[in-house]
Amino acid sequence: MADYKYGVYGAIDATVVRSALQATETIVYIGAAPINLVRGYAAANIINKPVLIGNMGAAQRTVGYSGDWISFPLAEAISAHFDNALNSIGPIVLLNVLDPDVHRKAAQAQMTLTFVAGKAEIESDKIILDTLALENLAEGTDYTIEYNFTRGVCIIRSAGAMQIAGDIEASFNEVDPALVTNQVVIGDATEDGAYSGIHALTLVHNNLGVIPSVILAPGRSESPEIYRALIDGCVDIGGHWLADVYADIPVSALTGSITQAVTWKTQNGYDSEHSKVFWPQGSKAGKMYHLSVIGAVTRMYVDYTHGGVPYETPANKAIDIDSLYIGAASQVDSYDQAAANSLTQKGITTAIRFGGQWKLWGDHTAAYDFDEADTIDQRAFFDVNESMLKYVINDFQNRFHDQIGSPLDKNRVGSILNAAQEVLDGLKSKGALIGTPQVFFTEDRNTEDEMISGRFYWDITQTNIPPLKAASVFVSYTDAGFSAILAES
């Protein structure tokens, strides 16, 4: 029976998670998440399987959350997207590779808990909640377990008629994130169809029905081994899709200056046109973000304002940081534009403070080098060139997939031509393409032998609208104004 009330009352209700903008573009993050803090993780199918996350609350419930971003890099992505003072935006796809049944410490932890008012706490983000047990007590009957992600503590409360009091022995297992090696992140694809790590990218469309646009492995893409695996994995995803890779140059003693960062990029081959490369890191209220993650959030928001079409670069857009982080030993926390351009001219995206606001700086792919521009394919000059080419390819495949198996007569060829041309014309009218984008069905490519085999080909030519890379004004002094003085006297 409800308590009798007479008057005006109030109480603190459950926290309302700040809503995030919902975009159509798909950003995929690969790495370790603290799923050890999720009850029933083994049955939840969240190990080496992509999950779609729309806000902070969903992230905590589905894959957990922790402030230890070195151990759990996917938590950084969650924070960047859903705890963003400028543009909280999602959904994002998280592909967790940490398996608490495998990546755990060998010895079980033992701890004496002191219950006060029927409650005790364990401060840990490594605890595997499903393994927590109290001596001579039964979960559900004698006690309940919950996790407070804000405070980073496991809370054990009495459940029975008698409150638990005094000292109680507890035991539990803990994950060991150090066991998540580069090979675990890279993963594998077995003959029987089991996918893990980067190889599980094929499941993003299979399981979720979305097409990957950008792929990241924050904290891991600083390894050349991981970078190469990401580049290999970003094309022909699931036999179809193409995506961009956002990667980082590490912040270390070897990259403590602009010159060292440029040298590191060159020596380690971070130069694929399929990627944007970032350096150094960004700091916000003492938290260190990889600029690749900041860049992905920024791109997602910019593309959201254009209906998901990636024709505007994320460069020179406001970002939610308060300084740069180049390492604990460095006193440098910002660069002026001239210094930053020493990075961008070598295909490295960074950040600058301009007009009292921090902005992402650099609109090139990692393949760009100002000193060797004559030898680089023009499509690799700007990030939007690559992104728009992949957008059109992915859209064509997705749009006409249902046509496979249909008889391809002259009418159907014309129908596909007209529909594809309408898409290109729409992109031009939107300002995403310039000139005369066209789609062709030519005899020289569609030979009789090819058509007999059921293989048909369409060609598309398009010119992506270039970003305004540099604007210059020339002002000259003239003495002509003196004649006005004479005329007025």
C-alpha positions in Angstrom: 0.0 0.0 0.0 1.4 3.4 -0.9 2.4 5.8 1.8 -0.2 8.4 2.7 0.9 11.9 1.5 -0.6 15.3 1.9 1.4 18.2 0.5 4.2 18.9 -2.0 7.0 16.4 -2.3 10.2 15.8 -4.3 12.9 13.2 -4.8 16.0 12.7 -6.9 15.1 10.4 -9.8 17.4 8.4 -12.1 20.0 10.2 -14.1 18.8 11.3 -17.6 21.6 10.6 -20.1 22.3 13.6 -22.4 20.9 12.8 -25.8 23.2 12.6 -28.8 22.6 13.6 -32.4 21.9 10.5 -34.5 23.8 10.4 -37.8 23.6 8.1 -40.8 27.3 7.7 -41.2 29.0 4.7 -39.5 32.2 5.1 -37.5 33.7 1.8 -36.3 36.0 1.5 -33.3 38.0 -1.7 -32.7 39.7 -2.5 -29.4 39.1 -3.4 -25.7 36.0 -2.4 -23.7 35.4 -3.1 -20.0 32.7 -5.7 -20.7 33.9 -7.4 -17.5 31.6 -4.8 -15.8 28.6 -6.0 -17.8 26.5 -8.8 -16.2 26.0 -11.8 -18.5 28.7 -10.7 -21.0 29.3 -14.2 -22.2 25.7 -14.6 -23.4 25.4 -11.1 -24.7 27.4 -11.8 -27.9 29.6 -8.7 -27.5 33.0 -10.3 -28.0 34.4 -9.9 -31.5 30.9 -8.8 -32.6 30.0 -5.3 -33.6 27.4 -3.5 -31.5 25.6 -0.2 -32.3 25.7 2.3 -29.5 23.6 5.5 -29.5 24.4 7.2 -26.2 26.4 7.0 -23.0 23.7 5.0 -21.1 23.5 2.4 -23.9 27.3 2.1 -23.9 27.5 1.5 -20.1 24.8 -1.1 -20.3 26.2 -2.9 -23.4 30.0 -2.8 -23.2 30.7 -1.0 -19.9 32.7 2.2 -19.3 35.9 3.1 -17.5 38.2 6.2 -17.2 41.2 4.0 -17.8 41.5 4.5 -21.6 44.9 2.9 -21.9 43.4 -0.4 -20.7 40.1 0.1 -22.4 40.5 2.3 -25.5 36.9 1.9 -26.6 35.9 3.9 -23.5 37.8 6.9 -25.0 35.6 6.7 -28.1 32.5 6.5 -26.0 33.5 9.7 -24.1 34.5 11.6 -27.2 31.1 10.9 -28.9 28.7 11.1 -25.9 30.4 13.3 -23.4 31.2 16.1 -25.9 30.5 19.7 -24.9 30.3 20.7 -28.6 28.6 18.0 -30.6 27.6 14.7 -28.9 26.9 12.5 -31.8 26.3 8.8 -32.7 25.5 6.1 -33.2 28.9 4.4 -33.3 29.9 0.8 -33.8 32.1 -0.8 -31.2 33.9 -4.0 -31.9 35.3 -5.3 -28.6 38.1 -7.9 -28.7 38.5 -8.3 -24.9 37.3 -11.7 -23.6 37.2 -11.8 -19.8 37.2 -15.6 -19.9 40.6 -15.5 -21.7 42.2 -12.1 -20.9 42.2 -12.5 -17.1 44.7 -12.7 -14.3 45.6 -16.3 -13.4 45.1 -15.9 -9.6 41.7 -15.2 -8.1 41.5 -12.0 -6.0 40.5 -12.3 -2.3 39.2 -9.3 -0.3 37.7 -8.7 3.1 34.6 -6.4 2.7 33.2 -4.4 5.6 29.5 -4.0 5.4 28.0 -0.9 6.8 24.2 -0.3 6.8 23.9 -3.4 4.6 26.3 -2.2 1.9 29.9 -2.6 0.8 31.9 -1.4 -2.2 34.8 -2.6 -4.3 36.6 0.2 -6.2 37.8 -1.5 -9.4 37.2 -1.4 -13.2 39.1 -4.7 -13.7 36.7 -6.9 -11.6 34.7 -9.5 -13.6 31.3 -8.9 -12.0 30.0 -12.3 -13.0 32.7 -14.0 -10.9 32.1 -12.0 -7.7 31.0 -14.2 -4.7 30.6 -13.7 -1.0 31.6 -16.5 1.4 28.6 -18.6 2.5 26.1 -16.2 0.9 24.1 -16.4 -2.3 23.6 -13.7 -4.9 20.0 -12.8 -5.4 19.0 -14.3 -2.1 21.4 -12.6 0.3 22.9 -9.8 -1.8 22.7 -7.9 -5.0 25.5 -6.5 -7.2 25.4 -3.3 -9.3 28.1 -1.1 -10.8 28.4 2.7 -10.6 30.2 3.8 -13.7 30.4 7.4 -12.5 32.4 6.5 -9.4 34.0 3.3 -10.8 32.8 1.1 -7.9 31.0 -2.2 -7.5 28.2 -1.9 -4.9 27.1 -5.0 -3.0 23.8 -4.5 -1.1 21.9 -6.8 1.3 18.9 -8.5 -0.3 17.5 -10.6 2.5 15.4 -9.8 5.5 18.6 -9.7 7.6 21.2 -7.0 6.6 24.7 -8.2 6.1 27.0 -6.7 8.7 30.6 -6.8 9.6 33.5 -8.4 7.7 32.7 -10.8 4.8 35.2 -12.5 2.6 34.8 -11.9 -1.1 36.4 -13.5 -4.1 36.5 -12.5 -7.8 38.5 -12.7 -11.0 40.0 -9.7 -12.8 40.7 -9.0 -16.4 44.2 -8.4 -17.6 44.1 -5.9 -20.5 47.8 -6.4 -21.1 46.9 -9.8 -22.6 45.0 -8.0 -25.4 48.0 -8.0 -27.8 48.3 -6.6 -31.3 47.5 -10.0 -32.7 44.2 -10.1 -30.7 43.3 -6.7 -32.2 44.2 -7.9 -35.7 42.3 -11.1 -35.2 41.6 -13.8 -37.8 39.0 -15.2 -40.2 38.7 -19.0 -40.0 37.5 -21.4 -42.7 34.4 -22.1 -40.8 33.3 -18.5 -40.7 34.5 -17.3 -37.3 35.8 -13.7 -37.3 37.7 -11.8 -34.7 39.5 -8.4 -34.4 39.8 -6.3 -37.5 38.7 -9.3 -39.6 35.3 -9.0 -37.9 34.7 -5.8 -39.8 32.8 -8.0 -42.3 30.1 -8.5 -39.6 29.3 -4.8 -39.4 27.0 -4.9 -42.4 26.1 -8.5 -42.0 24.9 -8.1 -38.4 23.8 -4.5 -38.2 22.9 -3.6 -41.8 25.1 -0.5 -41.8 28.1 0.4 -44.1 31.4 1.3 -42.4 32.7 4.8 -43.3 35.6 5.3 -41.0 37.6 2.7 -39.0 39.7 3.4 -35.9 41.7 1.4 -33.4 42.5 4.2 -30.8 45.6 3.6 -28.9 46.5 0.7 -31.2 46.8 2.4 -34.6 50.1 3.9 -33.3 51.6 0.4 -34.0 52.7 0.0 -37.7 51.5 -3.6 -37.5 48.0 -2.5 -36.6 48.1 0.4 -39.1 48.9 -2.0 -41.9 46.1 -4.4 -40.8 43.6 -1.5 -40.8 44.7 -0.4 -44.3 44.3 -4.0 -45.5 41.0 -4.3 -43.8 39.4 -1.0 -45.0 38.9 -2.0 -48.6 36.7 -4.8 -49.8 35.0 -5.1 -46.4 32.8 -8.1 -46.7 33.6 -8.3 -50.4 32.0 -4.9 -51.0 32.6 -1.8 -48.9 35.4 0.7 -48.7 36.1 2.9 -45.7 38.7 5.4 -44.5 41.2 4.7 -41.7 41.9 7.3 -39.0 45.2 6.5 -37.3 47.7 8.2 -34.9 51.4 8.8 -34.8 52.4 7.9 -31.2 53.2 10.5 -28.6 56.6 9.3 -27.3 60.2 10.3 -26.8 60.7 9.4 -30.4 58.0 11.9 -31.6 58.5 14.7 -29.2 58.7 17.4 -31.8 57.3 18.2 -35.2 60.4 17.1 -37.0 60.5 13.8 -35.1 56.8 13.2 -35.9 57.3 13.7 -39.6 60.4 11.4 -39.6 58.4 8.7 -37.7 55.6 8.9 -40.2 58.0 8.4 -43.1 60.1 5.7 -41.6 57.0 3.6 -40.6 55.1 4.0 -43.8 52.0 5.8 -42.6 51.3 7.0 -46.1 48.2 5.2 -47.4 45.7 7.3 -49.4 43.0 5.3 -47.5 44.0 7.0 -44.3 44.3 10.3 -42.4 47.1 10.4 -39.9 47.0 12.5 -36.7 49.5 13.9 -34.2 49.9 14.7 -31.3 47.0 14.1 -28.8 44.4 16.5 -27.4 43.8 17.2 -23.7 40.4 18.1 -22.2 40.2 18.7 -18.4 43.1 16.4 -17.9 41.9 13.6 -20.2 44.0 12.7 -23.2 42.2 12.1 -26.4 43.8 10.7 -29.6 43.2 13.2 -32.3 42.1 10.4 -34.6 39.1 10.0 -32.3 38.5 13.7 -32.2 38.8 13.8 -36.0 36.2 11.0 -36.4 33.7 12.8 -34.1 34.2 16.0 -36.1 33.8 14.3 -39.4 30.7 12.6 -38.2 29.1 15.9 -37.2 30.1 17.7 -40.4 28.7 14.9 -42.5 25.6 14.9 -40.4 25.0 18.5 -41.4 25.2 17.3 -45.1 22.8 14.3 -44.8 25.7 11.9 -44.4 27.5 12.9 -47.6 31.2 13.3 -46.8 32.1 16.2 -49.2 33.3 18.7 -46.6 36.5 18.2 -44.7 36.5 18.1 -40.9 39.5 20.4 -41.0 39.2 23.9 -39.5 36.1 22.8 -37.5 35.8 23.4 -33.7 36.9 20.6 -31.4 36.3 20.0 -27.7 39.9 20.1 -26.3 41.7 22.7 -24.2 45.3 22.0 -25.2 47.7 19.7 -27.1 49.5 16.8 -25.4 52.9 15.9 -26.7 54.1 13.9 -23.7 54.8 14.4 -20.0 58.3 15.7 -20.7 57.2 18.4 -23.1 56.2 21.9 -22.0 54.6 22.6 -25.4 50.8 22.6 -25.4 50.0 24.4 -28.6 51.5 25.3 -32.0 50.9 28.3 -34.2 49.6 27.9 -37.6 53.0 28.2 -39.3 54.3 25.3 -37.2 51.2 23.3 -37.7 51.6 23.6 -41.4 54.9 21.8 -41.1 52.8 18.8 -40.2 49.9 19.3 -42.7 52.3 19.7 -45.7 53.5 16.1 -44.9 50.0 14.6 -44.6 49.7 14.8 -40.9 46.5 16.3 -39.4 46.9 18.2 -36.1 45.0 20.9 -34.1 45.5 24.7 -33.7 44.0 27.4 -31.5 42.7 30.2 -33.7 40.3 33.0 -32.8 40.1 31.7 -29.2 38.9 28.2 -30.3 40.6 24.9 -30.9 40.2 23.5 -34.4 41.2 20.4 -36.3 43.9 21.4 -38.8 44.8 19.5 -42.0 42.7 18.4 -45.0 45.1 16.0 -46.7 45.3 12.2 -46.8 48.3 10.5 -45.3 49.6 10.0 -48.8 50.1 13.7 -49.4 53.6 15.3 -49.3 53.9 18.9 -50.5 57.5 18.2 -51.6 56.5 15.3 -53.8 53.0 16.5 -54.9 53.9 16.0 -58.6 54.2 12.2 -58.0 51.0 11.7 -56.1 47.6 10.8 -57.6 45.4 13.9 -57.4 42.6 11.9 -55.8 44.9 11.4 -52.8 45.5 15.1 -52.2 42.4 15.7 -50.0 40.5 13.6 -47.5 37.2 14.5 -49.1 38.3 13.2 -52.5 38.8 9.7 -51.1 35.7 9.8 -49.0 33.5 10.9 -51.8 34.8 8.2 -54.2 34.1 5.6 -51.6 30.7 7.1 -50.8 29.6 6.7 -54.5 31.0 3.2 -54.8 29.3 2.1 -51.6 26.0 3.8 -52.5 26.0 2.1 -56.0 26.5 -1.3 -54.5 23.9 -0.9 -51.8 21.4 0.7 -54.1 21.5 -1.9 -56.8 22.2 -5.1 -54.8 18.6 -6.2 -55.2 19.0 -6.2 -59.0 21.4 -9.2 -58.8 19.6 -12.3 -60.3 17.3 -10.2 -62.4 17.4 -10.5 -66.3 19.5 -7.7 -67.6 17.9 -6.5 -70.8 18.2 -3.2 -72.5 15.5 -1.6 -70.3 17.2 -2.7 -67.1 20.5 -1.3 -68.2 18.9 2.0 -69.0 17.0 1.9 -65.7 20.3 1.5 -63.7 22.0 4.1 -65.8 19.2 6.6 -65.2 19.0 5.9 -61.4 22.7 6.2 -61.0 22.8 9.4 -63.0 20.0 10.8 -60.8 22.2 10.1 -57.7 25.2 11.9 -59.3 23.0 14.9 -60.3 21.6 15.1 -56.8 25.1 15.2 -55.4 26.0 17.9 -57.8 23.0 20.0 -56.9 23.9 19.5 -53.2 27.3 20.9 -53.9 29.1 17.6 -53.3 30.3 17.3 -56.9 31.2 19.8 -59.6 31.4 19.7 -63.4 29.4 17.0 -65.1 29.4 13.7 -63.2 28.4 10.9 -65.5 27.7 7.2 -65.5 28.4 5.1 -68.6 27.7 1.6 -69.9 30.2 1.1 -72.7 30.7 -1.6 -75.3 34.5 -1.8 -74.9 34.1 -2.9 -71.3 30.9 -4.9 -71.7 32.2 -7.3 -74.3 30.2 -10.3 -75.5 32.3 -12.7 -73.5 31.7 -10.7 -70.3 28.0 -10.5 -70.9 27.7 -14.2 -71.7 29.3 -14.8 -68.3 26.8 -12.5 -66.6 29.3 -9.8 -65.8 28.3 -6.2 -66.5 30.1 -3.0 -65.9 29.2 0.6 -65.3 31.8 3.5 -65.2 31.3 6.7 -63.3 33.4 9.9 -63.6 33.1 12.6 -61.0 34.9 15.6 -59.8 34.9 16.1 -56.1 34.5 19.7 -54.9 37.9 20.8 -53.5 38.3 22.4 -50.1 39.5 26.0 -49.8 43.0 25.1 -48.8 44.5 28.6 -48.9 43.1 32.1 -49.5 45.5 35.0 -50.1 44.8 38.7 -50.5 47.2 41.2 -52.0 47.0 44.8 -50.8 48.9 47.6 -52.5 49.6 51.1 -51.3 48.6 53.8 -53.7 48.9 57.6 -53.6 45.8 58.2 -55.6 43.8 59.1 -52.5 45.7 62.4 -52.2 44.0 63.7 -55.3 40.7 63.6 -53.3 42.2 66.0 -50.7 43.2 68.4 -53.4 39.8 68.2 -55.1 38.0 69.0 -51.8 40.2 72.1 -51.0 
